[in-house]
Amino acid sequence: MTIETIDTLVVGAGQAGVAMSEHLSRQGVPHLVLERNRIAEAWRTGRWDSLVANGPAWHDRFPGLEFDLDPDAFAPKDQVAAYFEAYARKIDAPIRTGVEVKRVVRNAGRAGFRVETSEGIIDARHLVVATGPFQRPVIPAIAPEHAGITQIHSADYHNPQQLPEGAVLVVGAGSSGVQIADELQRAGRQVYLSVGAHDRPPRAYRNRDFCWWLGVLGEWDAETVQPGKEHVTIAVSGARGGHTVDFRRLAQQGITLVGLTKGFREGRVTFEANLAENIARGDQNYLALLDAADAYIARNGLDLPEEPEARIMLPDPPCVTQPILELDLDAAGITTIIWATGYSVDYRWLQVDALTETGKPRHQRGVSSEPGVYFVGLPWLSRRGSAFIWGVWHDARHIAEHIAKQRLYYAYRDAAQRQAGAEPRTTPSDSPTASLMGAR
Ligand SMILES: Cc1cc2nc3c(=O)[nH]c(=O)nc-3n(C[C@H](O)[C@H](O)[C@H](O)COP(=O)(O)OP(=O)(O)OC[C@H]3O[C@@H](n4cnc5c(N)ncnc54)[C@H](O)[C@@H]3O)c2cc1C
C-alpha cells in the first residue's frame, strides 16, 4: 500500500482550515487540508436557511479579502460559504474535499502520525485539528419521550415550513434560539421561548456596532471567561438588517417567554422560576456595555452622537411578571420542540494523548499536550474571539508559527553532525515525492 507523506495535515476545511492553510503557506510549511464534505460545509447545510452572519461584513471576515457587500450589512450564510471558497482559491489552498479522516495514531518509535482516511493512509509530522467547535448537537437528557411531538436540534432546523402545524417550544435563547423563535413567530406560529442565563449586547450604540465596541474595549481579546459566565450564552442577531435582541420586545410581538426548562413528565413541561432574573441579568450586561462605551467616548474625545433612548426599557410583559411554571403540552398545542442547546466536540477518531479523560482537547493556545498535534477554531482557544471568523485567523497564525519553529528545531544538527557533513534530518514531507502544495 502506498503511504503518502506530508509535513502538516490539517483536518477540516471550514474557516479554521482555510486560515491554517494561509498561514502555513506563508511559513513555507508543506501541507494538505482534508475535508470530508465541501469547503465551509457548516455554513451551507449546517445552518437554517435565513441565517446571516452575526457580525457585519466589515468585521466577520479575514484580513485578505472583503465581502462583495455593503460593509455594514450582514452576509447571508451562503455568501459566507462562497467567501471561504473564494478565499481558498485566492490563496491556492491545497484542499482535498470528500476525504474523511477516520483515525489518527502516533507513529511507534518515531515522530509523526499515521492518519487513516477514507482514501488511504497519510504519514504526517504535524496534525492540525480544525474540525470545528460545533460538531455534535447536544440535546439535554430531560428531552421527553412524548409520542406525537417532533423534536429537533437547531442544527436540523431550516425553515418554518418543515415543522408540523402547531405551537413550538424553543429551548435555549442564545443567538440560535432567539432568531429561530423570532422567525417562527413571524411565520404565524405560537412560540414559547425558554430563556436561561444570557448576555445581550446592543446591536449598535452611538453609531458603532457591538463588534466594534468589543474590539476597542478589548473584550474580544479577553483570554479567560469571566468567573460565573461559563454557561452564559450570547444573544445577538444580524437578521433583518441587524437589531438588538430584546426579550421584552419579543414578548410584545407575541412570543411567550418562559424560564429555563426544568423537565418533562406525563405530557407536562416545567420551567424554573428564574425568567425575570435571567432577563434582569441580560439587562445588566446590556447596560454595562453602554456605560463602558460612554466612558470610552468621553476618555477619547470621540464625536459620536448621544443615544439616551438606548437606556429606555420596555415594561415587563405579563409572561415575565406572572411566569408560566408548568405547561400541558397538548393543551398548549405544542407539536414541536426545538433544542437550541448547543453542541459538543467529537474526537473519537483522534487517538493520541491530546485529550482529557472527558474527551476535551488538552492544549495551550492550540498547542496540544501531544507534541505535533494542534487545535484551532475552538471557543476560548486563546481568547474570546477564537471561534469567530476574524479570531480564528489570528490563532491560525500562532499555530503555523509554532509548527515552523518546530521544523527549525528538527532540522538542527550539533557540531559533530555538522562536521561529519550530516544532512539535516528530513521531515517526511521534505522528501521529493511528498510535495503536495497545490494538490486538490
Ligand atoms: C448558528 C451559528 C451561527 C454562527 N454565526 C457566526 C457568525 O455570524 N460569525 C462568526 O464569526 N461565527 C459564527 N459562528 C461560529 C463559527 O464561526 C462557525 O461555527 C464556523 O463554522 C466554525 O468554523 P470552523 O472552521 O472552526 O468549523 P466548521 O465550519 O464546523 O468546519 C469544520 C470542518 O471539518 C470537517 N470535518 C470534521 N471532521 C472531519 C474529519 N474527520 N475528516 C475530514 N473533515 C472533517 C467538517 O466537514 C467541516 O467542514 C456561528 C456558529 C453557529 C452554530
The ligand as an SDF file (V2000), in Angstrom:
LIG
                    3D

 53 58  0  0  0  0  0  0  0  0999 V2000
  -25.7240   29.0280   14.0090 C   0  0  0  0  0  0  0  0  0  0  0  0
  -24.3270   29.5710   14.0410 C   0  0  0  0  0  0  0  0  0  0  0  0
  -24.0890   30.8510   13.5650 C   0  0  0  0  0  0  0  0  0  0  0  0
  -22.7890   31.3730   13.5960 C   0  0  0  0  0  0  0  0  0  0  0  0
  -22.5870   32.6190   13.1370 N   0  0  0  0  0  0  0  0  0  0  0  0
  -21.3520   33.1550   13.1920 C   0  0  0  0  0  0  0  0  0  0  0  0
  -21.1150   34.4740   12.7140 C   0  0  0  0  0  0  0  0  0  0  0  0
  -22.0090   35.1360   12.2680 O   0  0  0  0  0  0  0  0  0  0  0  0
  -19.8610   34.9820   12.7710 N   0  0  0  0  0  0  0  0  0  0  0  0
  -18.8300   34.2440   13.2720 C   0  0  0  0  0  0  0  0  0  0  0  0
  -17.6960   34.7410   13.2970 O   0  0  0  0  0  0  0  0  0  0  0  0
  -19.0250   32.9900   13.7320 N   0  0  0  0  0  0  0  0  0  0  0  0
  -20.2500   32.4420   13.7050 C   0  0  0  0  0  0  0  0  0  0  0  0
  -20.4620   31.1700   14.1780 N   0  0  0  0  0  0  0  0  0  0  0  0
  -19.3340   30.4610   14.8060 C   0  0  0  0  0  0  0  0  0  0  0  0
  -18.3140   29.8630   13.8280 C   0  0  0  0  0  0  0  0  0  0  0  0
  -17.8500   30.8870   13.0040 O   0  0  0  0  0  0  0  0  0  0  0  0
  -18.8840   28.7550   12.9560 C   0  0  0  0  0  0  0  0  0  0  0  0
  -19.3650   27.7270   13.7760 O   0  0  0  0  0  0  0  0  0  0  0  0
  -17.8350   28.1500   11.9950 C   0  0  0  0  0  0  0  0  0  0  0  0
  -18.4790   27.2370   11.1310 O   0  0  0  0  0  0  0  0  0  0  0  0
  -16.6900   27.4250   12.6880 C   0  0  0  0  0  0  0  0  0  0  0  0
  -15.6860   27.1930   11.7200 O   0  0  0  0  0  0  0  0  0  0  0  0
  -14.6290   26.0020   11.8370 P   0  0  0  0  0  0  0  0  0  0  0  0
  -13.8170   26.0030   10.6120 O   0  0  0  0  0  0  0  0  0  0  0  0
  -13.9290   26.0710   13.1410 O   0  0  0  0  0  0  0  0  0  0  0  0
  -15.5580   24.7110   11.9080 O   0  0  0  0  0  0  0  0  0  0  0  0
  -16.5660   24.1400   10.8010 P   0  0  0  0  0  0  0  0  0  0  0  0
  -17.1260   25.2220    9.9690 O   0  0  0  0  0  0  0  0  0  0  0  0
  -17.5040   23.2450   11.5290 O   0  0  0  0  0  0  0  0  0  0  0  0
  -15.6060   23.2880    9.8640 O   0  0  0  0  0  0  0  0  0  0  0  0
  -15.0550   22.0550   10.2570 C   0  0  0  0  0  0  0  0  0  0  0  0
  -14.9640   21.1850    9.0320 C   0  0  0  0  0  0  0  0  0  0  0  0
  -14.2980   19.9820    9.3850 O   0  0  0  0  0  0  0  0  0  0  0  0
  -14.8510   18.9250    8.6370 C   0  0  0  0  0  0  0  0  0  0  0  0
  -14.5550   17.6790    9.3320 N   0  0  0  0  0  0  0  0  0  0  0  0
  -14.9560   17.3180   10.5740 C   0  0  0  0  0  0  0  0  0  0  0  0
  -14.4670   16.1030   10.9100 N   0  0  0  0  0  0  0  0  0  0  0  0
  -13.7300   15.6900    9.8510 C   0  0  0  0  0  0  0  0  0  0  0  0
  -12.9600   14.5100    9.5850 C   0  0  0  0  0  0  0  0  0  0  0  0
  -12.8560   13.5340   10.4850 N   0  0  0  0  0  0  0  0  0  0  0  0
  -12.3380   14.4100    8.3800 N   0  0  0  0  0  0  0  0  0  0  0  0
  -12.4220   15.4070    7.4560 C   0  0  0  0  0  0  0  0  0  0  0  0
  -13.1400   16.5320    7.6630 N   0  0  0  0  0  0  0  0  0  0  0  0
  -13.7830   16.6790    8.8480 C   0  0  0  0  0  0  0  0  0  0  0  0
  -16.3410   19.2560    8.5720 C   0  0  0  0  0  0  0  0  0  0  0  0
  -16.9720   18.6490    7.4650 O   0  0  0  0  0  0  0  0  0  0  0  0
  -16.3270   20.7880    8.4730 C   0  0  0  0  0  0  0  0  0  0  0  0
  -16.4280   21.2520    7.1490 O   0  0  0  0  0  0  0  0  0  0  0  0
  -21.7240   30.6040   14.1380 C   0  0  0  0  0  0  0  0  0  0  0  0
  -21.9740   29.3070   14.6140 C   0  0  0  0  0  0  0  0  0  0  0  0
  -23.2780   28.7930   14.5640 C   0  0  0  0  0  0  0  0  0  0  0  0
  -23.5230   27.4070   15.0980 C   0  0  0  0  0  0  0  0  0  0  0  0
  1  2  1  0
  2  3  1  0
  2 52  2  0
  3  4  2  0
  4  5  1  0
  4 50  1  0
  5  6  2  0
  6  7  1  0
  6 13  1  0
  7  8  2  0
  7  9  1  0
  9 10  1  0
 10 11  2  0
 10 12  1  0
 12 13  2  0
 13 14  1  0
 14 15  1  0
 14 50  1  0
 15 16  1  0
 16 17  1  0
 16 18  1  0
 18 19  1  0
 18 20  1  0
 20 21  1  0
 20 22  1  0
 22 23  1  0
 23 24  1  0
 24 25  2  0
 24 26  1  0
 24 27  1  0
 27 28  1  0
 28 29  2  0
 28 30  1  0
 28 31  1  0
 31 32  1  0
 32 33  1  0
 33 34  1  0
 33 48  1  0
 34 35  1  0
 35 36  1  0
 35 46  1  0
 36 37  1  0
 36 45  1  0
 37 38  2  0
 38 39  1  0
 39 40  1  0
 39 45  2  0
 40 41  1  0
 40 42  2  0
 42 43  1  0
 43 44  2  0
 44 45  1  0
 46 47  1  0
 46 48  1  0
 48 49  1  0
 50 51  2  0
 51 52  1  0
 52 53  1  0
M  END
$$$$
